[in-house]
Amino acid sequence: MQVIPTQFCFLVDGSTYVPADEEAAARNGFIMYELSATGEHVYTVHQGGLDKAELLAILAEMGMK
């Protein structure tokens, strides 16, 4: 972790969350971590604060109703 707060994003089934628009997500504080040996996506984090609307949008994209 580099920043507090840092949110680790996982789907309900335990798989890692991958934002639909990875470039926009990267501009907004998301970092996608991959294994260097295989390039496999391991997990996604968001660094910094989120307001209520941002958090709800992320949760909706992740499938929360």
Summary of the structure (lengths in Angstrom):
residues: 65
radius of gyration: 11.8
end to end distance: 29.2
largest distance: 36.8
contacts: 132
relative contact order: 0.25
helix: 25%
strand: 28%
